Structure formats: structure tokens, C-alpha cells
Amino acid sequence: MTKKAGRGQVTRDLLLGIATRLFTENGYEHTSIEAVLRESGVSRGALYHHFPGKEALFTAVLDTVYDRVGEHVAAATRGLTDPAAALREGCLAWIRLTADPVVRQVLLIDAPAVLGWQRWRQLDDVRTLGTIKSAFRRAAAKGRIPPEQADFFAHAVLASMNEIAMLIARADDHRAVAVQAEAAISDLLNRLLGSA
């Protein structure tokens, strides 16, 4: 990597870090490009070199949040060979992540509004649905569910997890609702797939 490219990456990372904090603290609507520039000390031209506008900056922040969520869920399911256990632990990891203010504000509250519901759903399908489908297909291969229902169950669980996450994000007491949600999703998956 050249020195110029290295400096560019440092600038990009700085902008993403500051934007993540500001979007989390203030929400998308109340975060301005000017605030990001002021706090970063970066020129407007340098910011626009990396991000053509506020929505592009937000989308880049959202990508980093999705990456972090994916890493956390992968860590929670690492080494689990039973698909039902992996699905359960992945879902519980996701529910626990809703306690993170960055996940709550950027991914659950602002992303659907900024990107639009359809685009947000498409991102979620790309980032999440494939993994859930894979778990249900493996469960079907082990005889836990009928194979023809695996993809439908995957869509149903993704929709359920999104609704649960939205309930937690908008609750007055996030932690209390998250605890109730963990119990509910565990029970739902136990009923659907049996105990792991």
C-alpha cells in the first residue's frame, strides 16, 4: 500500500468512526456533514473523495455495523454442528446485540428510514437470510423439519427476528424487553425444531 493510499484509509476510518458516533448519538436527521467535518478536522473535499454525500457516509457506517453484527453472530455459533443449536445461538446473539446503541440507532431505527424499507430488507436478505436458510436446510437434512418448508421457515424466523429487534429498539426499557425476547425466541425455536 502506498503512503497516499494509507493516509486515505486513515482518513476514511476517522470519518467512519466520527460519523458512527454522531449518527448513534443524534440520529441520521440531526447529524450534519458539517458536524462530521468539524469533529474530524478533515476538509470537505477529502470527505467527498470518500463519500459523495451524507447518505453514502451513512451507508458505509451501516456496512461496518452489519459486519460487526455478522462477526458477533459467527462467534456465537462457531463450533456448533447442530443446526438448531446454531440457529438458536445466532438468534440469541442478535437479540443481545440490540442492547448496543449503535446497532439500535443505525441498523434498526435509521436504516429503514434512510434507505427505505425495500432497500433495507434487500440488505438484510443478503446479509442474513442466506445463513438462516442454510441452518434450516441442515435441520431438514437431519429430519427435524420437512425439506420443502426450510426456506419458508427461514423467512418466518428472519421476519420474527426483525420484528423482535424493532420492539426492543423502540422500547423504553431495552434490556427488559430483550430478556423477554430471548425467552420467547428460545421457546419458538424449541417448538419449531425441538431441543438441541
N, C-alpha and C positions, 0 to 999 in steps of 0.2 A: 504494500500500500504506500502510495506517495505521501509526502508530508501534507500536500494540499488536500488529498482525499482524507487523510487522518484528521486534519483540522475540520473538514466538512462534517465528518462523522461526530466529532466532539460537539460542534455547533448544533447539529441535528438532535443529538442526545440531550443537550442542555435545553433546547426548545421543547422537546417532548416532556422532559421532567417538569419544567415550569408549567407547561400547558396542562399536564395531568393534574398537578396540584390545584391550579386555578379552576379548571373545569370541575374538579371534585368539590372545592370549597364554595364556588359561586354558581355552578351550573353553566351550561353552554350559553344560554341567553345573556347572562351577566358577566361573561368573560370576553374581553375585547382583545383584539390583536395588539392594541396599544399597551394594554397591561402586560401582555407576554413580552413585548419589546422592552418595556420599561424595566421589568424584573430581570430579563436576560442580559440586557446591555447589547443586544445584537441589533444590527441595522435592519431596516425594513427590507432592503434588497436581499440581505442574507436569509432572512426568514422566507421571503417569497421564492428564493432559489430552491429551498427545500419543500415548501408548502405553498401552493398557489392561492390559498385563502384560508379562512377560519374553518370551513367545513373540512378541507383537506387535512388541516392540523388535527382537528377532532378525530377524523377517520384514522389517522396514524396513531393517535393516542388509543383509540378503540382497539386497533390491531394489537398494540402492546398489552392491553388488558385481556383480550382474548387469548393471547399467547400465554400470559401468566396463569389464567384460569386453566388452560389446557395442560400446562406443566403441573399444576397443583392436582388436577384430577388424575393425570397419568401417574403421579407419585402415589396417590391414594390407592390406585388399583394395581400398581406394579407387583408382579409375582403372583397375582391371583389367577388361578387357572379355571376356577368355576365361573361361568359367565354370569350366573345370578349374583354371586358374591361380588364380582367386579362391577356389575351394574349398580348394585346396592351401594357399594362404597363410593363409586363415582357420583351417584346422585346425592349421597350424604355430603361428600366433599363440596359439591356445587352449592348445596344449601348453606353450608358453613361459610363459604366464600361470600355469600350475600351480606355477611356482617362487615365486610370490608367496605368502607365508604367509597373507595374508588370504583369498585365493581358495582356497587349500588347506584351511584350517581351517573357514571359514564356509560356502563353497559345496560343497565336496566331502566333508568329514568330518561337520560338524554338521548341515547342511541335511537330508540324507536321514533322519537320526535324529530331529531335532526335528520336522520336518514330516510325516514318514512317507514311505516310498518312493513311493507313488502320487501324493501331492501334489507332491513334489519333481519327479517325472517330468512331471507336468502343467505345472509352471512351465517346465521345460526345453523341453517341446514348444512352449509359447507363445513363449518367448524365443529358441529356437534352430532348431527343426525347420523352420519356415517358410522360413528363409534357406537352409538346406541343400536343401530341396525345390526352391526356386527355381533354385539353381545346377544341380541335376541336370536339371531340366526344360529349362533353357537348353542344357545339354550334349546332351540328347536332340534338341532342335530343330536342333542343329548336326550331328546324325548320330553322335555319339560313343557313345551307348547307345540301346537300344530304348526308345521313349517309355513303354511300359507298365511298364518296370522303374524308371523315375525315382524314384517315391515309395518303392518298396521299398529301392532303393539309399540313399536319404536316411535312412531308418530304420536301415539297417545301419551307415551311417557314423556317425550320431549315437550308436548303441549302442557302436560301437567306440571313439569318442572318449571317451565316458563311462567305459568300462572302462579305457582307457589313462590317463585322468586319475585314476581311483581307484588304479591301480597306482602312479602317480607320487606321489600324496598319501600313500600308506601305505609307501612305500619308505624305507629307511634313508638312501640317497643319492639324493635327489630329482633333482639335476642329472644324474647319470649315467644314470638311468632315462629322464629327459626327452630326453636326447640320443639314446638308443636308440629312443625312441618317435618322435621326429621322423623318423629314418631309416625306420622301419617304416611310418609313415603315408604318407610320400612314396612309398615303394615300392608300397604298397597302391593309392594313388590313381593312380599311373602305370600300374599293371596294369589298373585299372578304366577309366580314362579316356584313357590314352595321355599322352604328354608334352605339356606346354602349349607 
